[in-house]
Amino acid sequence: MMEDYREFWRLVATRPYLTRADLLLHLDAWVPNTVAWEPTYLSGVGGNGQRILLKDGSEVFACVPFAVLTELVCERYHLNSEPLKKRYKSATGKSLGLPLVMGNGRSFAAVQSRKHPRGKNDGC
């Protein structure tokens, strides 16, 4: 596991943005150390991405949508998100921003940061 963590940081040092494949390959290195993630615009890539904040105060940028990052976290903890999404939608009437409660005092919840989008597919 420590080797995976080192390899993950070598990868982060060589690339400005990680892809879905990069994140999937190193789930054990970043998911347990994730504190939060937030949508952000990635200049140079021309699209929305995520800023992932880690326990040690560092940050990683990933060129993936919010929903994909949520699915990756679910995959790491062997959660099937479909039943969770259905229950969340029946309770709230909303289908996006599935909150995840992981145990050990960790939970992830989507918070809308802007009332009016700045453009098409604005993730914030």
MOPAC internal coordinates of N, CA, C and O (Angstrom, degrees):
PM7 1SCF
backbone

  N    0.0000 0     0.00 0     0.00 0    0    0    0
  C    1.4529 1     0.00 0     0.00 0    1    0    0
  C    1.5369 1   110.15 1     0.00 0    2    1    0
  O    1.2310 1   120.48 1   140.63 1    3    2    1
  N    1.3304 1   116.68 1   -39.37 1    3    2    1
  C    1.4607 1   119.65 1   179.78 1    5    3    2
  C    1.5237 1   110.71 1   -64.80 1    6    5    3
  O    1.2310 1   120.50 1   142.83 1    7    6    5
  N    1.3274 1   116.65 1   -37.17 1    7    6    5
  C    1.4644 1   120.43 1   178.49 1    9    7    6
  C    1.5279 1   110.13 1   -64.16 1   10    9    7
  O    1.2310 1   120.50 1   140.07 1   11   10    9
  N    1.3433 1   116.66 1   -39.93 1   11   10    9
  C    1.4604 1   120.74 1   177.80 1   13   11   10
  C    1.5255 1   110.25 1   -61.91 1   14   13   11
  O    1.2310 1   120.54 1   140.14 1   15   14   13
  N    1.3323 1   116.57 1   -39.86 1   15   14   13
  C    1.4628 1   121.94 1   178.89 1   17   15   14
  C    1.5299 1   110.45 1   -63.82 1   18   17   15
  O    1.2310 1   120.33 1   135.28 1   19   18   17
  N    1.3244 1   116.97 1   -44.72 1   19   18   17
  C    1.4767 1   120.83 1   178.46 1   21   19   18
  C    1.5259 1   110.90 1   -63.48 1   22   21   19
  O    1.2310 1   120.89 1   135.97 1   23   22   21
  N    1.3178 1   115.91 1   -44.03 1   23   22   21
  C    1.4624 1   120.33 1   179.76 1   25   23   22
  C    1.5276 1   110.90 1   -62.98 1   26   25   23
  O    1.2310 1   120.74 1   141.43 1   27   26   25
  N    1.3334 1   116.18 1   -38.57 1   27   26   25
  C    1.4663 1   120.92 1   177.58 1   29   27   26
  C    1.5280 1   110.19 1   -60.07 1   30   29   27
  O    1.2310 1   120.13 1   134.71 1   31   30   29
  N    1.3374 1   117.36 1   -45.29 1   31   30   29
  C    1.4629 1   120.16 1  -178.41 1   33   31   30
  C    1.5235 1   112.43 1   -70.72 1   34   33   31
  O    1.2310 1   120.09 1   150.12 1   35   34   33
  N    1.3305 1   117.43 1   -29.88 1   35   34   33
  C    1.4645 1   119.52 1   172.62 1   37   35   34
  C    1.5243 1   110.06 1   -63.58 1   38   37   35
  O    1.2310 1   120.92 1   139.26 1   39   38   37
  N    1.3194 1   115.85 1   -40.74 1   39   38   37
  C    1.4616 1   121.59 1   178.55 1   41   39   38
  C    1.5266 1   110.82 1   -64.51 1   42   41   39
  O    1.2310 1   120.62 1   135.24 1   43   42   41
  N    1.3271 1   116.41 1   -44.76 1   43   42   41
  C    1.4763 1   121.31 1   179.37 1   45   43   42
  C    1.5180 1   110.56 1   -60.22 1   46   45   43
  O    1.2310 1   120.26 1   141.42 1   47   46   45
  N    1.3259 1   117.10 1   -38.58 1   47   46   45
  C    1.4594 1   121.42 1  -178.23 1   49   47   46
  C    1.5284 1   112.53 1   -68.10 1   50   49   47
  O    1.2310 1   120.01 1   155.89 1   51   50   49
  N    1.3148 1   117.59 1   -24.11 1   51   50   49
  C    1.4618 1   120.40 1  -176.21 1   53   51   50
  C    1.5266 1   113.98 1   -98.48 1   54   53   51
  O    1.2310 1   119.86 1   168.71 1   55   54   53
  N    1.3264 1   117.87 1   -11.29 1   55   54   53
  C    1.4733 1   120.41 1  -177.89 1   57   55   54
  C    1.5214 1   111.30 1  -130.01 1   58   57   55
  O    1.2310 1   120.51 1   -40.91 1   59   58   57
  N    1.3305 1   116.62 1   139.09 1   59   58   57
  C    1.4656 1   117.95 1   178.16 1   61   59   58
  C    1.5278 1   112.33 1   -72.33 1   62   61   59
  O    1.2310 1   120.09 1   147.91 1   63   62   61
  N    1.3368 1   117.43 1   -32.09 1   63   62   61
  C    1.4638 1   122.33 1  -178.70 1   65   63   62
  C    1.5199 1   109.13 1  -135.14 1   66   65   63
  O    1.2310 1   120.74 1   -42.50 1   67   66   65
  N    1.3246 1   116.19 1   137.50 1   67   66   65
  C    1.4524 1   120.29 1   176.33 1   69   67   66
  C    1.5279 1   109.94 1   -91.91 1   70   69   67
  O    1.2310 1   120.75 1   -27.99 1   71   70   69
  N    1.3112 1   116.18 1   152.01 1   71   70   69
  C    1.4686 1   121.93 1   178.35 1   73   71   70
  C    1.5254 1   109.36 1   -99.18 1   74   73   71
  O    1.2310 1   121.22 1    -6.42 1   75   74   73
  N    1.3240 1   115.27 1   173.58 1   75   74   73
  C    1.4661 1   120.67 1   176.72 1   77   75   74
  C    1.5252 1   110.02 1   -58.81 1   78   77   75
  O    1.2310 1   120.43 1   137.56 1   79   78   77
  N    1.3235 1   116.79 1   -42.44 1   79   78   77
  C    1.4666 1   120.84 1  -179.88 1   81   79   78
  C    1.5303 1   111.39 1   -61.82 1   82   81   79
  O    1.2310 1   120.04 1   139.47 1   83   82   81
  N    1.3375 1   117.53 1   -40.53 1   83   82   81
  C    1.4650 1   121.38 1   177.67 1   85   83   82
  C    1.5291 1   110.48 1   -61.52 1   86   85   83
  O    1.2310 1   120.81 1   132.84 1   87   86   85
  N    1.3238 1   116.05 1   -47.16 1   87   86   85
  C    1.4601 1   120.96 1  -178.24 1   89   87   86
  C    1.5257 1   111.12 1   -64.96 1   90   89   87
  O    1.2310 1   120.73 1   137.98 1   91   90   89
  N    1.3252 1   116.22 1   -42.02 1   91   90   89
  C    1.4617 1   121.33 1  -179.46 1   93   91   90
  C    1.5274 1   111.19 1   -63.52 1   94   93   91
  O    1.2310 1   120.40 1   141.15 1   95   94   93
  N    1.3110 1   116.85 1   -38.85 1   95   94   93
  C    1.4563 1   121.97 1  -178.89 1   97   95   94
  C    1.5317 1   112.41 1   -66.19 1   98   97   95
  O    1.2310 1   120.46 1   151.17 1   99   98   97
  N    1.3328 1   116.72 1   -28.83 1   99   98   97
  C    1.4654 1   121.01 1  -174.91 1  101   99   98
  C    1.5310 1   112.66 1  -121.20 1  102  101   99
  O    1.2310 1   119.66 1  -140.44 1  103  102  101
  N    1.3240 1   118.25 1    39.56 1  103  102  101
  C    1.4693 1   121.69 1  -178.35 1  105  103  102
  C    1.5295 1   112.71 1   -54.41 1  106  105  103
  O    1.2310 1   120.33 1   137.06 1  107  106  105
  N    1.3299 1   116.97 1   -42.94 1  107  106  105
  C    1.4621 1   120.27 1  -176.91 1  109  107  106
  C    1.5200 1   113.00 1   -69.30 1  110  109  107
  O    1.2310 1   120.17 1   162.18 1  111  110  109
  N    1.3194 1   117.27 1   -17.82 1  111  110  109
  C    1.4647 1   120.07 1  -179.61 1  113  111  110
  C    1.5250 1   112.43 1   -83.90 1  114  113  111
  O    1.2310 1   119.45 1   141.73 1  115  114  113
  N    1.3271 1   118.65 1   -38.27 1  115  114  113
  C    1.4617 1   118.94 1  -173.75 1  117  115  114
  C    1.5303 1   114.74 1  -106.94 1  118  117  115
  O    1.2310 1   118.90 1   146.33 1  119  118  117
  N    1.3241 1   119.70 1   -33.67 1  119  118  117
  C    1.4685 1   119.78 1  -174.84 1  121  119  118
  C    1.5317 1   112.35 1   -62.37 1  122  121  119
  O    1.2310 1   118.61 1   129.83 1  123  122  121
  N    1.3355 1   120.26 1   -50.17 1  123  122  121
  C    1.4710 1   118.87 1  -179.53 1  125  123  122
  C    1.5324 1   113.52 1   -63.15 1  126  125  123
  O    1.2310 1   120.37 1   160.10 1  127  126  125
  N    1.3156 1   116.90 1   -19.90 1  127  126  125
  C    1.4721 1   121.37 1  -178.95 1  129  127  126
  C    1.5235 1   113.21 1   -98.66 1  130  129  127
  O    1.2310 1   120.05 1  -176.94 1  131  130  129
  N    1.3266 1   117.51 1     3.06 1  131  130  129
  C    1.4634 1   121.55 1  -177.84 1  133  131  130
  C    1.5227 1   111.05 1   -79.95 1  134  133  131
  O    1.2310 1   121.30 1   -48.33 1  135  134  133
  N    1.3221 1   115.12 1   131.67 1  135  134  133
  C    1.4576 1   122.14 1   176.39 1  137  135  134
  C    1.5302 1   109.25 1   -99.59 1  138  137  135
  O    1.2310 1   120.57 1   138.57 1  139  138  137
  N    1.3250 1   116.52 1   -41.43 1  139  138  137
  C    1.4654 1   121.55 1  -178.37 1  141  139  138
  C    1.5183 1   109.07 1  -163.53 1  142  141  139
  O    1.2310 1   121.24 1   -13.80 1  143  142  141
  N    1.3265 1   115.23 1   166.20 1  143  142  141
  C    1.4569 1   119.98 1   168.63 1  145  143  142
  C    1.5092 1   108.01 1  -144.32 1  146  145  143
  O    1.2310 1   121.53 1   -29.20 1  147  146  145
  N    1.3226 1   114.68 1   150.80 1  147  146  145
  C    1.4608 1   119.55 1  -177.83 1  149  147  146
  C    1.5193 1   109.80 1  -139.97 1  150  149  147
  O    1.2310 1   121.10 1   -36.35 1  151  150  149
  N    1.3274 1   115.50 1   143.65 1  151  150  149
  C    1.4697 1   118.79 1   176.96 1  153  151  150
  C    1.5164 1   110.50 1   -65.81 1  154  153  151
  O    1.2310 1   121.11 1   -36.04 1  155  154  153
  N    1.3039 1   115.49 1   143.96 1  155  154  153
  C    1.4600 1   120.98 1   177.73 1  157  155  154
  C    1.5223 1   108.56 1  -152.07 1  158  157  155
  O    1.2310 1   120.35 1   -21.71 1  159  158  157
  N    1.3103 1   116.94 1   158.29 1  159  158  157
  C    1.4576 1   121.12 1   176.26 1  161  159  158
  C    1.5201 1   108.18 1   -89.75 1  162  161  159
  O    1.2310 1   120.68 1   -51.01 1  163  162  161
  N    1.3166 1   116.30 1   128.99 1  163  162  161
  C    1.4601 1   121.18 1  -178.94 1  165  163  162
  C    1.5199 1   109.76 1  -100.28 1  166  165  163
  O    1.2310 1   120.77 1   -76.24 1  167  166  165
  N    1.3132 1   116.14 1   103.76 1  167  166  165
  C    1.4595 1   119.63 1   179.18 1  169  167  166
  C    1.5222 1   108.94 1   -70.01 1  170  169  167
  O    1.2310 1   120.70 1   -34.31 1  171  170  169
  N    1.2921 1   116.26 1   145.69 1  171  170  169
  C    1.4559 1   121.01 1  -177.11 1  173  171  170
  C    1.5181 1   112.13 1    92.22 1  174  173  171
  O    1.2310 1   120.54 1   153.82 1  175  174  173
  N    1.3144 1   116.57 1   -26.18 1  175  174  173
  C    1.4581 1   121.62 1   176.93 1  177  175  174
  C    1.5230 1   109.00 1   -99.75 1  178  177  175
  O    1.2310 1   121.13 1   151.33 1  179  178  177
  N    1.3276 1   115.43 1   -28.67 1  179  178  177
  C    1.4549 1   120.81 1   178.01 1  181  179  178
  C    1.5054 1   113.29 1    77.20 1  182  181  179
  O    1.2310 1   120.29 1  -141.32 1  183  182  181
  N    1.3175 1   117.04 1    38.68 1  183  182  181
  C    1.4472 1   118.39 1   179.48 1  185  183  182
  C    1.5081 1   113.48 1  -168.71 1  186  185  183
  O    1.2310 1   122.24 1    -1.81 1  187  186  185
  N    1.3064 1   113.31 1   178.19 1  187  186  185
  C    1.4499 1   119.86 1   179.32 1  189  187  186
  C    1.5187 1   110.30 1   -77.59 1  190  189  187
  O    1.2310 1   121.23 1   -30.67 1  191  190  189
  N    1.2911 1   115.25 1   149.33 1  191  190  189
  C    1.4476 1   121.71 1   177.48 1  193  191  190
  C    1.5101 1   108.96 1  -150.79 1  194  193  191
  O    1.2310 1   120.78 1    13.43 1  195  194  193
  N    1.3173 1   116.11 1  -166.57 1  195  194  193
  C    1.4573 1   121.36 1  -177.82 1  197  195  194
  C    1.5160 1   110.19 1  -129.08 1  198  197  195
  O    1.2310 1   121.41 1   -39.45 1  199  198  197
  N    1.3051 1   114.91 1   140.55 1  199  198  197
  C    1.4627 1   122.08 1   171.47 1  201  199  198
  C    1.5228 1   105.59 1  -101.66 1  202  201  199
  O    1.2310 1   120.41 1   -65.91 1  203  202  201
  N    1.3273 1   116.82 1   114.09 1  203  202  201
  C    1.4608 1   122.38 1  -176.97 1  205  203  202
  C    1.5226 1   108.18 1   -99.57 1  206  205  203
  O    1.2310 1   120.93 1   -57.57 1  207  206  205
  N    1.3333 1   115.83 1   122.43 1  207  206  205
  C    1.4650 1   121.72 1   179.73 1  209  207  206
  C    1.5215 1   108.71 1   -98.83 1  210  209  207
  O    1.2310 1   120.43 1   -48.35 1  211  210  209
  N    1.3273 1   116.78 1   131.65 1  211  210  209
  C    1.4603 1   122.08 1  -176.75 1  213  211  210
  C    1.5287 1   111.71 1  -109.40 1  214  213  211
  O    1.2310 1   120.72 1   -17.67 1  215  214  213
  N    1.3215 1   116.23 1   162.33 1  215  214  213
  C    1.4676 1   123.06 1  -176.36 1  217  215  214
  C    1.5157 1   114.01 1   -53.67 1  218  217  215
  O    1.2310 1   120.44 1   143.46 1  219  218  217
  N    1.3143 1   116.76 1   -36.54 1  219  218  217
  C    1.4611 1   119.95 1  -176.55 1  221  219  218
  C    1.5321 1   113.46 1   -81.13 1  222  221  219
  O    1.2310 1   120.57 1  -174.31 1  223  222  221
  N    1.3417 1   116.51 1     5.69 1  223  222  221
  C    1.4617 1   120.81 1   178.29 1  225  223  222
  C    1.5164 1   113.91 1    91.77 1  226  225  223
  O    1.2310 1   119.87 1   173.93 1  227  226  225
  N    1.3108 1   117.85 1    -6.07 1  227  226  225
  C    1.4632 1   120.35 1   179.05 1  229  227  226
  C    1.5258 1   110.33 1   -81.70 1  230  229  227
  O    1.2310 1   121.29 1   -11.96 1  231  230  229
  N    1.3163 1   115.13 1   168.04 1  231  230  229
  C    1.4622 1   120.53 1   179.67 1  233  231  230
  C    1.5206 1   109.47 1  -136.00 1  234  233  231
  O    1.2310 1   121.98 1   -29.39 1  235  234  233
  N    1.3288 1   113.82 1   150.61 1  235  234  233
  C    1.4569 1   122.12 1   179.97 1  237  235  234
  C    1.5250 1   106.43 1  -130.77 1  238  237  235
  O    1.2310 1   120.03 1   -39.69 1  239  238  237
  N    1.3188 1   117.55 1   140.31 1  239  238  237
  C    1.4498 1   121.50 1   177.61 1  241  239  238
  C    1.5233 1   109.59 1  -106.32 1  242  241  239
  O    1.2310 1   121.14 1   -46.11 1  243  242  241
  N    1.3202 1   115.43 1   133.89 1  243  242  241
  C    1.4642 1   120.80 1  -178.53 1  245  243  242
  C    1.5183 1   109.82 1  -126.99 1  246  245  243
  O    1.2310 1   121.08 1   -43.82 1  247  246  245
  N    1.3050 1   115.53 1   136.18 1  247  246  245
  C    1.4598 1   122.15 1  -179.03 1  249  247  246
  C    1.5341 1   109.45 1   -91.56 1  250  249  247
  O    1.2310 1   121.16 1  -115.87 1  251  250  249
  N    1.3364 1   115.39 1    64.13 1  251  250  249
  C    1.4613 1   122.16 1   178.96 1  253  251  250
  C    1.5257 1   109.24 1  -139.74 1  254  253  251
  O    1.2310 1   119.80 1   -27.62 1  255  254  253
  N    1.3340 1   117.98 1   152.38 1  255  254  253
  C    1.4663 1   120.21 1   175.77 1  257  255  254
  C    1.5343 1   111.74 1   -68.85 1  258  257  255
  O    1.2310 1   120.73 1   -17.88 1  259  258  257
  N    1.3140 1   116.21 1   162.12 1  259  258  257
  C    1.4686 1   123.24 1   179.19 1  261  259  258
  C    1.5243 1   110.76 1   -55.66 1  262  261  259
  O    1.2310 1   120.50 1   134.84 1  263  262  261
  N    1.3278 1   116.65 1   -45.16 1  263  262  261
  C    1.4690 1   120.90 1  -177.43 1  265  263  262
  C    1.5313 1   111.84 1   -63.05 1  266  265  263
  O    1.2310 1   120.03 1   143.28 1  267  266  265
  N    1.3137 1   117.55 1   -36.72 1  267  266  265
  C    1.4683 1   120.86 1   178.94 1  269  267  266
  C    1.5247 1   109.89 1   -66.61 1  270  269  267
  O    1.2310 1   120.21 1   138.20 1  271  270  269
  N    1.3126 1   117.21 1   -41.80 1  271  270  269
  C    1.4610 1   120.20 1   178.85 1  273  271  270
  C    1.5344 1   110.48 1   -63.53 1  274  273  271
  O    1.2310 1   120.33 1   139.44 1  275  274  273
  N    1.3157 1   116.97 1   -40.56 1  275  274  273
  C    1.4638 1   121.31 1   176.48 1  277  275  274
  C    1.5280 1   110.60 1   -60.39 1  278  277  275
  O    1.2310 1   120.41 1   136.50 1  279  278  277
  N    1.3243 1   116.83 1   -43.50 1  279  278  277
  C    1.4703 1   121.09 1   178.79 1  281  279  278
  C    1.5262 1   111.32 1   -63.47 1  282  281  279
  O    1.2310 1   119.97 1   141.73 1  283  282  281
  N    1.3201 1   117.66 1   -38.27 1  283  282  281
  C    1.4668 1   120.87 1   178.60 1  285  283  282
  C    1.5265 1   111.01 1   -64.59 1  286  285  283
  O    1.2310 1   120.18 1   139.26 1  287  286  285
  N    1.3168 1   117.26 1   -40.74 1  287  286  285
  C    1.4664 1   120.82 1   177.42 1  289  287  286
  C    1.5305 1   109.41 1   -64.16 1  290  289  287
  O    1.2310 1   120.17 1   137.11 1  291  290  289
  N    1.3253 1   117.28 1   -42.89 1  291  290  289
  C    1.4699 1   121.13 1   177.19 1  293  291  290
  C    1.5242 1   110.44 1   -60.93 1  294  293  291
  O    1.2310 1   120.56 1   138.79 1  295  294  293
  N    1.3145 1   116.53 1   -41.21 1  295  294  293
  C    1.4648 1   120.70 1  -179.47 1  297  295  294
  C    1.5257 1   110.88 1   -63.19 1  298  297  295
  O    1.2310 1   119.94 1   139.27 1  299  298  297
  N    1.3169 1   117.71 1   -40.73 1  299  298  297
  C    1.4671 1   121.34 1  -179.92 1  301  299  298
  C    1.5227 1   111.19 1   -60.70 1  302  301  299
  O    1.2310 1   120.30 1   142.75 1  303  302  301
  N    1.3372 1   117.03 1   -37.25 1  303  302  301
  C    1.4604 1   121.38 1  -178.66 1  305  303  302
  C    1.5298 1   112.41 1   -97.71 1  306  305  303
  O    1.2310 1   120.40 1  -166.90 1  307  306  305
  N    1.3265 1   116.84 1    13.10 1  307  306  305
  C    1.4707 1   123.18 1   177.18 1  309  307  306
  C    1.5302 1   112.19 1    56.42 1  310  309  307
  O    1.2310 1   121.13 1  -136.66 1  311  310  309
  N    1.3333 1   115.45 1    43.34 1  311  310  309
  C    1.4648 1   120.95 1   177.56 1  313  311  310
  C    1.5200 1   109.59 1  -101.89 1  314  313  311
  O    1.2310 1   120.89 1   -44.09 1  315  314  313
  N    1.3120 1   115.91 1   135.91 1  315  314  313
  C    1.4594 1   120.97 1   172.49 1  317  315  314
  C    1.5240 1   106.42 1   -91.00 1  318  317  315
  O    1.2310 1   120.19 1   -69.85 1  319  318  317
  N    1.3118 1   117.25 1   110.15 1  319  318  317
  C    1.4633 1   120.52 1  -172.62 1  321  319  318
  C    1.5260 1   113.36 1   -77.99 1  322  321  319
  O    1.2310 1   119.23 1   162.76 1  323  322  321
  N    1.3218 1   119.07 1   -17.24 1  323  322  321
  C    1.4714 1   120.18 1  -177.23 1  325  323  322
  C    1.5320 1   113.17 1   -59.90 1  326  325  323
  O    1.2310 1   118.93 1   129.77 1  327  326  325
  N    1.3540 1   119.64 1   -50.23 1  327  326  325
  C    1.4695 1   118.52 1   176.71 1  329  327  326
  C    1.5282 1   112.48 1   -62.57 1  330  329  327
  O    1.2310 1   120.60 1   145.15 1  331  330  329
  N    1.3377 1   116.45 1   -34.85 1  331  330  329
  C    1.4647 1   119.64 1   177.42 1  333  331  330
  C    1.5232 1   111.02 1   -63.61 1  334  333  331
  O    1.2310 1   120.87 1   137.34 1  335  334  333
  N    1.3387 1   115.95 1   -42.66 1  335  334  333
  C    1.4694 1   120.41 1   179.22 1  337  335  334
  C    1.5224 1   111.67 1   -63.05 1  338  337  335
  O    1.2310 1   120.47 1   137.17 1  339  338  337
  N    1.3335 1   116.71 1   -42.83 1  339  338  337
  C    1.4684 1   120.45 1  -179.93 1  341  339  338
  C    1.5242 1   111.19 1   -62.79 1  342  341  339
  O    1.2310 1   120.94 1   135.50 1  343  342  341
  N    1.3122 1   115.81 1   -44.50 1  343  342  341
  C    1.4701 1   119.29 1  -179.89 1  345  343  342
  C    1.5283 1   111.14 1   -66.14 1  346  345  343
  O    1.2310 1   120.46 1   139.03 1  347  346  345
  N    1.3219 1   116.72 1   -40.97 1  347  346  345
  C    1.4600 1   121.71 1   178.51 1  349  347  346
  C    1.5275 1   110.43 1   -62.51 1  350  349  347
  O    1.2310 1   120.62 1   137.10 1  351  350  349
  N    1.3399 1   116.42 1   -42.90 1  351  350  349
  C    1.4620 1   120.46 1  -179.97 1  353  351  350
  C    1.5246 1   110.99 1   -66.24 1  354  353  351
  O    1.2310 1   119.64 1   139.27 1  355  354  353
  N    1.3299 1   118.29 1   -40.73 1  355  354  353
  C    1.4699 1   119.83 1   179.82 1  357  355  354
  C    1.5282 1   111.18 1   -67.37 1  358  357  355
  O    1.2310 1   120.17 1   148.61 1  359  358  357
  N    1.3384 1   117.28 1   -31.39 1  359  358  357
  C    1.4616 1   120.81 1  -179.13 1  361  359  358
  C    1.5214 1   113.25 1   -80.79 1  362  361  359
  O    1.2310 1   120.44 1   144.69 1  363  362  361
  N    1.3415 1   116.77 1   -35.31 1  363  362  361
  C    1.4636 1   119.60 1  -172.70 1  365  363  362
  C    1.5233 1   114.41 1  -114.28 1  366  365  363
  O    1.2310 1   120.64 1   161.22 1  367  366  365
  N    1.3413 1   116.38 1   -18.78 1  367  366  365
  C    1.4585 1   119.88 1  -175.00 1  369  367  366
  C    1.5156 1   112.62 1    80.41 1  370  369  367
  O    1.2310 1   120.29 1  -175.27 1  371  370  369
  N    1.3327 1   117.04 1     4.73 1  371  370  369
  C    1.4598 1   122.02 1  -179.84 1  373  371  370
  C    1.5264 1   109.19 1  -112.89 1  374  373  371
  O    1.2310 1   121.25 1   -34.63 1  375  374  373
  N    1.3228 1   115.21 1   145.37 1  375  374  373
  C    1.4588 1   118.48 1  -179.22 1  377  375  374
  C    1.5250 1   113.08 1  -111.03 1  378  377  375
  O    1.2310 1   120.06 1   169.28 1  379  378  377
  N    1.3147 1   117.50 1   -10.72 1  379  378  377
  C    1.4643 1   120.92 1  -179.24 1  381  379  378
  C    1.5216 1   110.70 1  -108.14 1  382  381  379
  O    1.2310 1   120.79 1   -24.45 1  383  382  381
  N    1.3166 1   116.09 1   155.55 1  383  382  381
  C    1.4637 1   120.42 1   176.46 1  385  383  382
  C    1.5124 1   113.39 1    79.32 1  386  385  383
  O    1.2310 1   120.33 1  -138.76 1  387  386  385
  N    1.3176 1   116.98 1    41.24 1  387  386  385
  C    1.4562 1   122.20 1   179.76 1  389  387  386
  C    1.5260 1   110.61 1   -57.31 1  390  389  387
  O    1.2310 1   119.40 1   -58.44 1  391  390  389
  N    1.3473 1   118.76 1   121.56 1  391  390  389
  C    1.4668 1   119.71 1   176.10 1  393  391  390
  C    1.5259 1   109.92 1   -77.70 1  394  393  391
  O    1.2310 1   120.48 1   -36.53 1  395  394  393
  N    1.3157 1   116.69 1   143.47 1  395  394  393
  C    1.4595 1   121.91 1   179.20 1  397  395  394
  C    1.5211 1   109.34 1  -121.00 1  398  397  395
  O    1.2310 1   120.49 1   -53.50 1  399  398  397
  N    1.3190 1   116.68 1   126.50 1  399  398  397
  C    1.4559 1   121.96 1   175.20 1  401  399  398
  C    1.5185 1   106.28 1  -109.52 1  402  401  399
  O    1.2310 1   120.80 1   -64.64 1  403  402  401
  N    1.3326 1   116.07 1   115.36 1  403  402  401
  C    1.4538 1   120.82 1  -170.83 1  405  403  402
  C    1.5258 1   113.88 1  -100.48 1  406  405  403
  O    1.2310 1   118.96 1   173.60 1  407  406  405
  N    1.2938 1   119.59 1    -6.40 1  407  406  405
  C    1.4587 1   120.68 1  -174.50 1  409  407  406
  C    1.5142 1   109.49 1    86.69 1  410  409  407
  O    1.2310 1   120.30 1    -4.57 1  411  410  409
  N    1.3210 1   117.04 1   175.43 1  411  410  409
  C    1.4691 1   122.33 1  -178.13 1  413  411  410
  C    1.5243 1   111.70 1    54.13 1  414  413  411
  O    1.2310 1   120.64 1  -149.23 1  415  414  413
  N    1.3268 1   116.38 1    30.77 1  415  414  413
  C    1.4526 1   120.20 1   177.98 1  417  415  414
  C    1.5146 1   114.64 1    75.37 1  418  417  415
  O    1.2310 1   120.08 1  -167.09 1  419  418  417
  N    1.3289 1   117.45 1    12.91 1  419  418  417
  C    1.4639 1   120.65 1  -178.02 1  421  419  418
  C    1.5269 1   110.13 1  -106.99 1  422  421  419
  O    1.2310 1   121.42 1   -49.39 1  423  422  421
  N    1.3025 1   114.89 1   130.61 1  423  422  421
  C    1.4614 1   120.14 1   172.30 1  425  423  422
  C    1.5227 1   108.37 1  -148.38 1  426  425  423
  O    1.2310 1   121.52 1   -31.31 1  427  426  425
  N    1.3154 1   114.70 1   148.69 1  427  426  425
  C    1.4576 1   121.50 1   179.61 1  429  427  426
  C    1.5177 1   107.90 1  -122.36 1  430  429  427
  O    1.2310 1   120.38 1   -52.62 1  431  430  429
  N    1.3160 1   116.88 1   127.38 1  431  430  429
  C    1.4568 1   121.44 1   179.26 1  433  431  430
  C    1.5259 1   108.93 1  -135.18 1  434  433  431
  O    1.2310 1   121.02 1   -42.18 1  435  434  433
  N    1.3083 1   115.65 1   137.82 1  435  434  433
  C    1.4652 1   120.87 1   179.06 1  437  435  434
  C    1.5250 1   109.60 1   -76.90 1  438  437  435
  O    1.2310 1   121.22 1   -43.51 1  439  438  437
  N    1.3219 1   115.27 1   136.49 1  439  438  437
  C    1.4565 1   122.03 1   177.84 1  441  439  438
  C    1.5185 1   107.17 1  -128.41 1  442  441  439
  O    1.2310 1   120.54 1   -55.21 1  443  442  441
  N    1.3241 1   116.57 1   124.79 1  443  442  441
  C    1.4601 1   119.88 1   179.35 1  445  443  442
  C    1.5232 1   108.75 1   -72.77 1  446  445  443
  O    1.2310 1   120.41 1   -52.58 1  447  446  445
  N    1.3271 1   116.81 1   127.42 1  447  446  445
  C    1.4561 1   119.48 1  -175.71 1  449  447  446
  C    1.5276 1   114.47 1  -101.49 1  450  449  447
  O    1.2310 1   120.05 1   165.45 1  451  450  449
  N    1.3273 1   117.51 1   -14.55 1  451  450  449
  C    1.4692 1   120.55 1   176.26 1  453  451  450
  C    1.5156 1   109.14 1  -135.10 1  454  453  451
  O    1.2310 1   120.72 1   -40.09 1  455  454  453
  N    1.3195 1   116.22 1   139.91 1  455  454  453
  C    1.4647 1   120.41 1   179.32 1  457  455  454
  C    1.5305 1   110.74 1   -78.12 1  458  457  455
  O    1.2310 1   120.65 1   142.13 1  459  458  457
  N    1.3259 1   116.37 1   -37.87 1  459  458  457
  C    1.4596 1   121.04 1  -178.05 1  461  459  458
  C    1.5279 1   109.60 1  -116.49 1  462  461  459
  O    1.2310 1   119.87 1   -60.10 1  463  462  461
  N    1.3239 1   117.85 1   119.90 1  463  462  461
  C    1.4733 1   120.37 1  -179.78 1  465  463  462
  C    1.5232 1   111.51 1   -59.49 1  466  465  463
  O    1.2310 1   120.92 1   -31.07 1  467  466  465
  N    1.3101 1   115.85 1   148.93 1  467  466  465
  C    1.4749 1   121.39 1   178.70 1  469  467  466
  C    1.5066 1   112.31 1   -86.77 1  470  469  467
  O    1.2310 1   119.59 1   168.56 1  471  470  469
  N    1.2899 1   118.39 1   -11.44 1  471  470  469
  C    1.4620 1   121.49 1  -179.79 1  473  471  470
  C    1.5082 1   110.07 1   179.38 1  474  473  471
  O    1.2310 1   121.19 1     2.22 1  475  474  473
  N    1.3144 1   115.33 1  -177.78 1  475  474  473
  C    1.4592 1   121.38 1   179.36 1  477  475  474
  C    1.5296 1   109.86 1   -60.50 1  478  477  475
  O    1.2310 1   120.54 1   -44.71 1  479  478  477
  N    1.3144 1   116.57 1   135.29 1  479  478  477
  C    1.4706 1   123.74 1   178.72 1  481  479  478
  C    1.5234 1   113.35 1    58.67 1  482  481  479
  O    1.2310 1   120.15 1  -146.91 1  483  482  481
  N    1.3280 1   117.32 1    33.09 1  483  482  481
  C    1.4592 1   120.72 1   177.14 1  485  483  482
  C    1.5302 1   108.61 1   -68.02 1  486  485  483
  O    1.2310 1   120.43 1   -65.70 1  487  486  485
  N    1.3235 1   116.79 1   114.30 1  487  486  485
  C    1.4541 1   121.16 1  -176.66 1  489  487  486
  C    1.5105 1   114.65 1   -78.20 1  490  489  487
  O    1.2310 1   119.51 1   174.45 1  491  490  489
  N    1.2992 1   118.55 1    -5.55 1  491  490  489
  C    1.4694 1   120.50 1  -176.60 1  493  491  490
  C    1.5034 1   110.79 1   -96.06 1  494  493  491
  O    1.2310 1   120.10 1   180.00 1  495  494  493

